[in-house]
Amino acid sequence: MDRVARSAVFAPLDQLGRAETVARRMADAIVGGLLADQEQLPSESELADRFGVSTVTVREALTALRQQGLVETRRGRGGGSFVRAPAQQSPATAVLRERLGTMTPADIRDIGDEYTAIAGTAARLAAERASAEDVTRIRAAAEEFGSSEPPALHRAERGFHLEVAAASQSPRLTQMEVRLQGEVGALLWLPASQRGNRRRACEEHSAIVSAIADGDGTQARSLTEDHVLDVVEGLAELHLRLVAP
């Protein structure tokens, strides 16, 4: 599923994006582990084509990423732009916290509204359409989250929801899930590593898997929506702590 999620990193922007938008998406992908340390990025012209922006915009975005220490440029044969993942790769890095601090409560609520709608619908359809093999993969993803330690927790959380979306057997809905994970996934799962949040998430994952396995679409959707709302509430609380005087 990481391969699918990676495709969202370089998906075209909905509108002609500014350098800040490009930089934020790539920074989230680096911090979230979708782009590996020392991985060579596509050329500026290829990035511009993928994002649907100008090469000047890409160049400005890469400059911002270099200033954040997330990208380095090497000259000569084999040169180019390379990923520099944080030494302690965690969803609670300064990069994501800084981004969260620039957001408003309305921004966070809007993310929650969109993701609740997508994840909830995906869970309902998965309950109605998932095969036995799909349920096995979803259960395995839930178990992986339960056995993961930081910094892998947020990647495991992302993997769980991607498996649910894939089991919905709706290509468009799955692509919407992939896009959101690529754009805000690393930010959304910031609170996941906190002990209480992790324990509660494990219990919620288990309940969602049971509802999908039982073919109860209404329950699967309700449980998933409650799960996402819990996550958004945790993100809002973290935001308050960051912006408090």
N, C-alpha and C positions, 0 to 999 in steps of 0.2 A: 504493500500500500504506500510505502514511502516514495516509490517510483512515481506513482500516480500523483501524490501530493506535490512532489518536486515540479511536476509540469505546471502547477498553478503559480509557481514562483515567477516564471517568465511569461505568463499569459498576458495578452494585450490588456491595457488598462481600459476601463469602461469609457473614459474620456481622455483626451490628450493630456497626459499626466505631467506634472511638474517633477523636477529633479527630487524634491523632498518625498514625493509619493513613491518613486522608484527606489530611492535609498531606504525608505522605511520597509518596503516589502522585502528587499534583499537583506536588510539587517535582521528582520524577524526570521527569515529563512536560515541565516547563519547562526543566530543565537538558538533557534529552535532545532538545529541539527539537520535540516534538510539539505544544506550545503556544507560539505565536510571541510575540515581544516586542511589547508594546502591545495584544495581543489582549484583548478584553473577555470575561470569564468569565460564564457563566450566572448568574442571580440566585441568592441564597442558597436560596430555596425550590425553585428548579429543581435546584440542586446536591443539595439534600437528597433530592429525589425520585429523582434518578439514582443516587446512592450508596446510597439506602435507609437514610438516617440522619436524625436530627432536625436542624432548622435551628440549634439551639444547638451541635451538634457541628460543623456546617459553619462557623458563626461563629468557633468556637474554632480550627478549622483555618486559616481565612483570617487570623486574628490571628497565628498562628505563622508563616505564610508572609510576612506583612508584616514581622515581626521579622527574618526571614531576608533581607529585601530582594527577595523574589521576586514580591511582589504589592503593588500600591498601590491605594488607594481614592480615588475622585474624587467630589466632591459636585456637586449641581446637575443641570441638564439634561444628559443624556448621561453621567451619572455611573455609578458601579459599581466593580467590582473589575477591575483590569487587570494583565496579566502584565508583569513586569519581568525579562527574561532577563538572565543574567550578561553583563557587558561582553565577556568572553572566553568565549564559550559553548563549553565543552569537557566531555567526559565526566569529566575529572579535576578537576572543580571542588571547592571546599571543601565544598559542600553534600553531594555524594555521598561524599566522603572522610569527612566527619563521620558520615554514616549508616553507612558501612562500619565505622568504628571502634567503633560501638555493637553490632555483631554479634559472634556467637561463631563459632568454627570449625564447630560443629554447624549453625548457621544457613546458612552458606555451603555446606556439604556437602548440606544438605537442598534448597537451591535447585538445586544441580547435579544431584541425583538426579531431581528432577521434570523439569527441563528436558532432561536427557539422554534420558529416556523419551519425552517429547513430540517433540523434534526428531529423534531417531533413527527413531521410527515414521513420522513425516512423510516423512523421506527415503526409507525403504523403500517406502512407498506411492507416492511420487512416481515412483520408478524403475519401478514396475509400471503406473502409470496416466497419467503425464504425456504430453501431446501434444507434437508438434514445436514448437508455439508456446509451450507451457509451458517446454520446455527452453531455448528462445531467451530467454525472460524471465529464467530463473534464471541463464543464462550472462551476460546483460547486467548483472544485479545483482552477480554476482561481479566483473565487469570494472569496475563503478562503484566497488566497494570498493577495487580495486587502484589506481584513479586518484584516489581521494579523499585529502584532507588533513584533519588536525584543524581544526575540530571536527566535520567531516562523517563521519568514519570510523565512529563508533558508529551513526549513522543508516543508513549503507550496510550495516553488518553486520546490523542489524535487518531491513533490506529484503531482504537475501539469504535469511534464514531465513523471512520471511513469504512470499516467492515459492515456496520449497520447500514450505511448509505448504499454500499455495493449490493447488499442483500435485498434492498428495495426493488432492484431490477429496473430502476428508472435512470437511464443514462443522463438525462438533463438534471435530475435532482442530485445525482452523484457528482456531476460536474460543479454544481452549486456548492456542495459540501467541500469539494476539493478547493474551489476558489476561496471560500471563506477560511479554510484551514491555512491556505497559503498567505492570505492577507492578514488575518488577525488571530490565527490559531495559537502562535507562541504567546501572544499577549493575553488571550482569553484564558489560557491554562496557567497563568502566573501563580494563582493561589494553590495549585494542586499539591505542591510539596509540603504544605503545612499539615501537621500530624492529624488534626481533627478533620480537615477537609479531605485528606487522603482516605481515612477510614470510612467517612460517609460516602465518598465516591465509590469505593469498593462495594459497599452495600447497595448503592443505587445501580451500579453496573449489573450486579447479580440479579436484582429485581427486574431490570430491563430485559436481560437475557431470558429469564423465566417467562416473561410475558410474550416475548417473540417466539420462544419454543412452544408455548401453549396456543399460539395463533390468535392471541388477544390483542388486536390492533388498537382498540381504545385505551386499554391499560398501558400498552407499550408507549403510545404517544404521550399519555398523561405523565407517566414516570419519567420519560425523557425530557419533557418540558420542565418538570420540577427540578430535574438534575441540572439542566442548563441554567435555570433561574437561580439555583444555589450557587453555581459558579459565578454568574454575573454579580450576585450579591457580594460574594467574596472579593471580586475585582473592585466593586464600588467601595468596599470597606478599605481595601488597600489604597485606593485612590485618595480617600479621605485622609489617611495617615500620611500620604506623601505630600499633600497640598496643605495640610494643617500648619498654621504658623508656629 
